[in-house]
Amino acid sequence: MNLIGLSRRRFLGAGSGIAAATALVGFGAGQASAVTGTWSDPESTNGWRLLEKAPGFVIEGSGRVVSLAEGDAATILLYVARRFHYEIDSLRAGDVHGWTVDRKVTEPYESNYLSGSAIAIRPVWYPVGAKGNLYPNELIVIRDILAELDGVVAWGGDFKKPKESHFEIVLKPGHPRLKGVARKISGTTNDGAGTIDAFDPIRRNAARAFERRTS
């Protein structure tokens, strides 16, 4: 059964009582000029070194390519994009932005693109400062992703200055939990499209419990 269709049907019966969490994520010690909005720190706000170049990776099932830091960051962020593609909406050309050399930032957390440790999925649709742009069924999928990744990834929709297109690695390179989550999901990428049901009651309960712990 197509999970997108399944999600839409379940959404119709889900009601409007599903709300996004309001957890705040700290920005770290990075510096952005208040005048120019240009990032000047050699590290992004999540503690990753800025990159002069980054390889491109294909997002499974979509044919879209995004540039990311090699290793655990790429494994985890590609998984986020893959699930968005299969469970929320098909990714189109230009939908996913990753590593960049453009040091202009609107918010400090956007510096994480410079280190290849964050992605933006449809940033034109979901820009900085805009909130409430996702349907309740889409939020269910996002909450399930965050819970499955055990807090290794933060979602910009939870930030004080939100950006619902933004997903970032929150742990520094080499952190044991980062490596553990990357190993856990690396075996799921070839299981086929639509094999995860974020609306399964067990997964819903786990996502709610995770949200309560981290909010």
N, C-alpha and C positions, 0 to 999 in steps of 0.2 A: 504494500500500500504506500502511496506517495505521502511522505511525512508532511510536506507543505500543505497538502489538502487536508490531512488529518489535523494538523495544527489549526488551520482555519476553522474547521468544524468545531473543534473543542473550544476555540476562542469564542465562538458564538454562544456557548453555554457557560463560559467562564465568569461572566459578569464583569463589573467594573471595579471590583474591590482589590485588585492587584496593584500594589504601589511599589515603586523603585526604592531601594534603600538609600539612606542619606549619609552613609559613612564618608568621612573626610579622609583624604590621603595627603600626607605631608609632602612638601616639595623638595626637601633636602637643602643642600648648601650652595647650589648652582647660582650663577649670577646672570641676570638679564637686565640690560640697561633700560631704565624706566622711560628714557627719552627715545631711544632708537628701537627698542624691542629686539636687540641683537644679542644672541647668547655668546658669552665670552669665556665660559669655564671650559677646561679640557675634558670634563666629564659631564654627562647629562644628569638630570636631577635624580635619577635612580641609581647613580654610581657607576655607570658604564662609560668606558672611554669613547670619545667621539671617533668616528671612522673617516678616513680619507676616501675609502671605496668600500662597497659591499656587494656580494654576489646576488644575482637574481634567482628566485625560487618559484617554481610553478605551484599554484594552489590547486590541490587535487580536485578534479572534476570540473574545474572552471576554465582551464587554459590560461588564466590570468597569471602574471608574473609580478612579484614584489621583491624588492631588495631588502635584505635583513642581515644582521650579524650572524655569522655562521655558528653552528652548534645548537645549544639548548634553546637560545632565544628564537632561532628560526623554527626549530621543531615545534615549540609551543605556540608561537604566533601563527604559523601556518595552520595549526590545528584549529585555532579560533576562527580563522578565515574560512577554513573548510566547512566547519559546522554552520557558520553563517550562510554559506553558499547552499548547503544541502537542506537546512532546516528553517531558514528565514526567507531568503530570496536569492535567486541566481545572480552571481556577480557579473557585472558588465565591464567593458573596457573603461579604464580610468577610475573604477570604484575603490581600489585599494591602494593606499599610499604607505610606503615604508620609509626606509633610509633616505635621507636627503642631505645635501651640503648647504642648503639654505638656512642660515643661522637666524633668520627673522622668526620670532616667536610671539604669539599673542599671550600665552600663559607659559610659566616655567616648565610644566610637564611636556610641552611640545618639543623641548630639547631632546627628549628621548628618541625622537626620529633620527636625530643626528648620530646617535650611537647604534642605530638599527635595532633597538630594543623595544620598539612600539610600532603599531600600525594604526591607520585611520581608515575605517571602512565607510565610504560615502561621506567624506567630510563636508561636501557641499550641501548635502541633505541635512547633516547633523553637525552644525558649526559650533564653535565656542560660544557659550552663553545660552544656547537653546536647549530646552528640556521638554520632555513629554511628547517627543516625536515618534516613539515606538508604540506599537499596539501591545496590549497586555499579553497576548500569546507570544510575541517576539521577546518581551521581557522575561517570560518563563524560560525560553531557550538561553538567553544571556545569563540568567541566574544559574541555570544548570551548568553552563560552561564554567562559570567562575567557581562553583562548588567542586566540579570535577577536577579543576586545576589547583585546588587546595590553597587558594589565596596567592598563588604565584603571579597571577595576572590581576590587575586592577582595571576597572571599567570607568571611563571618563564621565559617564552619567551619574556616578556617585560623588564626583568632586564638587567642592564648594562653587567653583566656576565650571559648570559642566561642559562636556563635549562628548555627546553620545556616540560618536563615531570612533572614539579613542580607546585603544586597549594597550596596556603597557606591562612589561616585566617589572615587578617591584623588588625583586631580590638581586643582589650583586652577583656578578659572574662567579661560578664555582660553588655557590651555596648548595649544601646537600639536598635541600628540599627542591630547589630548581632542577637539579640533576635527576632526582627521583621522579618528579612529575614528567620530565622529558622522557625518561625510560618507560614510564607507565603508558604514555600515550603513543609512543613510537610504534608499538605493536598493533595499534588500532587503525592506522591510516590505510591499510589494505583490506579492511573488512567489508568494504563496499559502501555505496551511498545509502544514506538514510537508515543506518543500522541502530542509531540511538534514538530513543523516544523520551524526550525531555518531559513529556506529560505523564509518564508512568508514575503511579502513586508513590512508589518507593523513592524514585528520583526526586519527585516534587517535595517529599518530606525531607530528604537529605539537603536539597537546595534551600528550603526554608530554615532548617536548623543552621546551616552554614551562614545564611544571611543574618540570622539573629546573633550569632557569635561574633560576626565581623562588623556589625553596624554600631 
